[in-house]
Amino acid sequence: MELISQEFIKPISPTPNHLIKSFEYSICDQFALSDHIPILLYYPALSDDNQQESKAINSSRLKRLKKSLSEILAHYYPLAGRLRSNNSTCVDCNDEGVPFLEAFLHNQLLEDILNNPHENYKTAKSFVPPASFESFSSSFLLLVQVTSFECGGTVVGVAPNHKILDMPSVITFLTDWATLARQDDDPNSNFMLPQLVPLAKFFPPRDNVPSVSIIAEASLTKEPCRINIYVFNPSSIANLKIKATSENITTPSRVDAVTSIVWKCLTAYSNRPSVLTYTVNLRKRVTPPMHAHHIGNFIGFAEASKQGSEKDMADMVVSLRKGLSELENKYVKRLNGNQDEAIESIQEMLRDLISLIAAGIKNDVDLYHFTSWCGFPFYDVDFGWGKPILFSSIPSKLKNVMTLIDTKDGGVKVYICLSEEDMKMLEKNTELLTYATLEASFPI
């Protein structure tokens, strides 16, 4: 991998004075960790052109990305700013810009990467700013790297900071950026960017927000851990949905089906109680519903539980849906009240989550956390040269954390991080291997 250039892309126009230094965190942003979320979008060559023509295509793509990024940053102005100190409650919207790296991968075709999933995940770190961002300050709100191949293929690596963006906000930004980039192909386009609405307008920051330090503590382990990546194809998911169906839940989703089978297999060799927490986008659950351009972190944490003796997939799906219903009744309904009541509801939800994590640290329960990125239209992010042929990420190194993402054919890919001992048990589970294929496995 050769790093060709590094520069800062600044907004095409300065942030207006009335907005400078005024992008406050919401109370949910305060609780969020300032980690970068790596998003990798793989784009094929447009044709079987020779190397010289491929270089021209890659150069054109870079020019388009830089121009449109500068334009979109004038609208998403906080992303061109910097995080302040840990005790701050707002982003410094100083227009200093987004790090933009250009790289070139020699002696390897994009096709080689795609046809070797294990090698792909080993290489994935090099498609985002180096050393897993260690050479970059966590104060950056967005990192971008574009990696070109001799064949003309391209990987666009984007790493937004979780401190002010959840996944719904991330895909909204990427969709807007791509739409703006495509305007170069249509001079008559009158695409207008909707106004951003900071969630702090509804849920402003508070002084007594629960500490996130316990989350960091929970993620630290001296145990050797391993990441496995399993793929469920559409046919297997259809069969799992049949097994997950019951009188109570007649139409389980594919996320219900995949989550329940993985949770079942994770707990197959334990008689201890197990608790599963999972993230929920709250924008459509409040009244009136919020739109995609309500920017920030606005996710809830639902909780499902099972006793060691419970093994039936359908029962586990019922538990998942019960957790969602309890989230609605206990917390979400109160978000529709006055601001003080809404903020108290969020604080209570965060305190309850921390208590649950503490129980997991003490080994009182087998605690797992699932997050699903399924349904977000990453495969529709078209900057003007077509849609990606692959969307992926760099799996989380947090123990007992699972992430579900879409495959291009409608299947589901699951990133799982477990202790080496627990992973050995999971790998022996014949029921899991009946429905899923192990795509890659590597220690961390």
N, C-alpha and C positions, 0 to 999 in steps of 0.2 A: 504494500500500500504506500503510495507516494502522496504526501500532502502538497498540493500545488499552490494553494493560496489561502489566506485567512484575512477577512476584513469585517468591518462592522457595517451592517445595513441600517441606515437611519430612516425615519419617516420622511416621506417626500415633502411634507410640510410640518412645521413645528406644532407641538401640542398647544392649543389655545391657552392663554393665560388663566382663564377661569377654571381650566381643568388641571393645570400643573399642580402636582403634589396633592391632589385631592382624591385619588383613587383609594378609598378606604377598604380594608378587609371587612368582610362580613364576619359574624361570630363563627361561622363554619370555616372560613379561611384561617382564622386565628388558630383553630384546632389542627388544621392540615399541616403535614410535614412539608418542608421545602425541598422535596425530592423532584428530580426530573423524570418524566415519563417518556421512555424511548418509543417512537413510532417509526417503523420502517416500511416504505412503499417501494416496490420493485417494478420498474417499467422496462419492457423489452425494447430492442432496437426496432425502428420503424420498417426496416427492410434489410436484405442481405447485402448491404453496400460495402464497399471496400473501406479500409481503415481511414483513409483520408476523408472520405465522406462521413464516416462515423464521427470523426473529430469535429467536423463542421456541425453535425446534428447536436452533439453534446454541447458545443459552444453556444448554439442557439437556445438550447434548453436552459443553460445557466443564465444567459442574458435575460430570458423571460422570467425566470424565478426571482432574480435579484430585483428587476423592475417592479414586478407585482408585489413582492414582499415589502418594498419601500412604500408602495401605495397602500397596502393593507395595514401597515403599521401606523399610518396616519389615523386610521379608524380604531384599531386595537392598540391605542397609544400606550397602555400600561406595559405591554410586552417589550417595548423599546426602552423601558426604564430599568430600575434596579430595586431589589429588596433592600430594606434598611436593616437595622439591628434587630435582634430577636424580640426586643420589647416594643418595637414599632407596630403600629396598627394601620399602616398604609404603604403603598408603593411610591417610590420617588420617581415620578414621571419626567425624567430629565432628558429624554430623547437621545440617550447615548448609543442606542442601537443594539442590534442582535448579531452575535457572532455567526458568521457565515463562512464555512469551510468548503473548499473545493479539493477533492481527492481523486486519485486515479489508481485503479487496481490492475497491475500488469500481469500478463501471462495467465490470465484466467477469464473465462467467459461467464456471463451471467447465467447461462444455461447450466454450466458446471455447478454453480452454487445451488441452483434450484433443484437439480437432480440428485443432490447429496445433502439431505436435511441435516445430518449430523455436522458436516463441514460448514453448512450455512450458519448454524448457531454458534460455532466456534469463530466464524468470521464476522458475525453480526456486530460485535462490539466495535469493530473498526469502521462501521457505517454511521456511527454517531461520534461527536467530538471525543477525542482520545481519552483512553484510560478511564472509561466510564465516567467521564466528566471531571476526574480528579484534578486536571490541570485548569479547570474553569471554576470560577467562584460560584457558589450556590446563590449568589445575589442575582444572577442572570435569570430572566423570566422565560427566555426562549433560546434554544440552540439549534442551528441548522447545518447539516452537512450534505453535500451532493457528491456522490461517488460515481464516476464514469468507468465504463469497461471498453476494451478495444473493439468489441462487437457492436458498440453503440447503445448498449443497455445502460440503465441508470438506476441508482438507489437514492431516494430522497429520505434522509434521516432527520426527523424533527423531534426535539426533546423539550416540551413545555414544562414549566415548573408547576408542580401540584399545589403550590401555596395559594395560587389565585385561579387555577383552572381544574375542574373535574373533567371526566371524559366527555360528557355532553358538551362542555364548553370547548374542549379540544377539537372535536369533530366539527363543531360550528365554525371555528376559526379556519380549519383546513378547507372546509367546503367553500367558505367565502373567499379565501386566498385563491383557490383553484378557479372559482368562477371569475374572479377579477383577472387572473392570468389568461383565461380564454377570450377575454374581450379583444385581445390583439387580433384575433381571427375574425372578429365581427365588429367593424367600425360603427355600425348602426346600433350596437347594443346599448341599452339604457339601464343596465343593471345598477340598482341603488342599494347600498349597504344599509340594512336596518340599524337603527340607533342601539348602541349598547346600553344595557341597564345594569349597573352594579348591584349585586344582591345586598350590599351594605345599606342600600336605600331602605330595605325592608327589615334587615336583620343586622343592625350596626354592631360594631365591636363592643366588648365589655371587658372590665378589668379582672373579673373572677372566672375566666374560662378555664375549664379543667386542663391540667398539664398533659402535653403529649409525650412526656419523657417515658411514661410507662410503655408506650408503643415501641419506642426505641429499645427499651429494656427487653421487651418481649421478643423482639427480632434478633437480639444478640444471643448466640448460643455457642458454647465451646464444642458441641457435638459436630462431627463431620456430617455434612449434609450433601444431598444430591438432588438435581433437578431432572425430572423425566417429562417428556412431552408425548402425550397420547392424542391420537386422532380418531374421532368417531365419524364414519362416513354417513351419508343420508339414509342409507338402507338400515344400518345398525340403529340409528336414532329412531327410525320408524318402528322398529321392533321394540326398542326400549320404551317408547311412548305407550305401546300396548300394555307392557308390563306395569307401567306407572299409572294406568287408568283405574279408577275406582268409581263407586257410586257418588262419592263426594267430589271427586275431580275427574270429570268426563273428558276433558280436553287438555291434558298436560302439555306444556310447551316443550320444545327441544332443550331449553335450558333447565327446566324442571327434570326432564328425563336424564340428562347427562349429569347434572349435579347430584341427583339421588343415587345413581349407580356408583359414582365415584365416592360419595360419602359412605355408601353401604360397604364398598370394598375397603375403604380406609379403616372402618371400624369392625371389620369381620373377625379380627383376632383379639378383640378387647371386650371385656364385660363391664367396663366402666361406662358411666354416663358420657355422652358426647354432645357438644354444643357446636352448632354451625352458625357463624354470622355471615351476612351477605349484604352488599351495598345495594341501595335502591335510589334511583333518580326521583327526586321529590317534585320536580317542576310541574308534572302533569297531575300530581296528587293533591295540590292545594287548590283552593277556590278563591278567585278564578285561577285557572291554570296559567302558569308562566310560559313564556315562549323561549326558544333556543338562545336568544340573545340576552337573556338574563344571565350575565356572566359571573362566574365564581364557582365555589364549591357549594353544592346544594344536594347532598346525598344523605340518606338515612341509613341506619344499620338495623336490619331485621335479624331476628334470632330464632333458630329452630333447634329443637333438642330431641334426643332419643335415648332410651335406656339401652343397656347392653344387649338385652334380649330381643329388641326390635330389629328385624332383618328384612321386612317386606318393603320393596321399593314404593309401592302405592301408598303405604303408611308414611313413608318419609316425604313423599310429595305433599301429602296432607299436612305434615308438620311444617314444610316450607311455606305453604299457603297460609297456615295458621299464624306463622311468624309475621307474614306480611300484613295480615288482618290486625294483629296486635300492634304493629307499628302504626298503622292507620289510626286505630282507636286511642292508643295511649299518647301518641305524639303529634301525628300529622293533623288531626282535627283541630288541635289547639293552635296550629300555625295560622289558622284562618281567623283567629281572634285579634285582640289588640296587640300592639307590638311587644309590650312587656310580657304578656302571656306567651306569645310565640317564642320569644327569646328564652324564657324559662323552660319551655318545652324542649328546645334544642339543648340547653344546658343539662337538663335531666337525662336526655337521651345519651349525651356524651358521658355523663357520670356513670350511667348504667353500663355503657360499653367498657369503660375503664375498669369497673368492678368485675366484669366478666373476664377481661384480659388478665386481671390480677389473679382470678381463680385458676386460669390456665397456667400462669407462671408457677403457682403453688402446686400444680398437678392435681387439683381437685377434680378436674374434668378433662376429657380429651377435646381440645378446642381447635377448630379449624376456621379459616376465613376464605370465602369464595367471593370473587368479583367477576362479573360478566361484562364483556365488551361486545357481546353478540348483538346484532341489530344495528350497530352504528355503521354508516355507509362508507367505510374506508375504501372499499373496492370501487367506489364511484368518484374518488378524488382524481379528477382529470385536469391537469394543468395546460392541456392543449395538444398533447401528443398521445392521448388515449388513456384508458384506465389501467390501474396496476394489475399485474398478474399474480402478485402475492402481497399480502399485508402480514407483518409480524411485529414482534417486540422482543425485548431482551427479558427473559423470565426473571421474576422477583427472586431475590435471595433470602426472603423472609421465610423462616420455617413454618410449615403448616399453612401456607398461603397458596391458593389455586386461582388461576386466571383463565377464563374461557373466552376464546375469540372465534370468529367465523373463519371457515375455509371458503375458497372461492366457489366450490360446488354445493354449498349449503350445509356442509358438515360443521363439526365443532372441534377445535383443537384446545387441549387443556394443558397448561403449564402447572406442574406440581413440584413444590419444594418440601422435602421431608428429611428427617435424619436418615443416615445411611441404613441404620437398623430397620426403621419403619419402611423405607423404600424397598428393602429386600423382601419384606413380607408382602408388600403391595405387588411387586413384580411376579410373585408366585400365585397371585389370585387368578384362577382360571376363568372366573365369571367376567372379570374386567377384560381379559384378553379375548373373550368370546365376542365382545362388541367393539373393542378398541385396538388400534395398532400402535405399538411403541415406536415413535418416530426418531427420538434422540434421547440420550441419557449422558449426563456428565456431572462430575463432582464440583463442589464449590468450596 
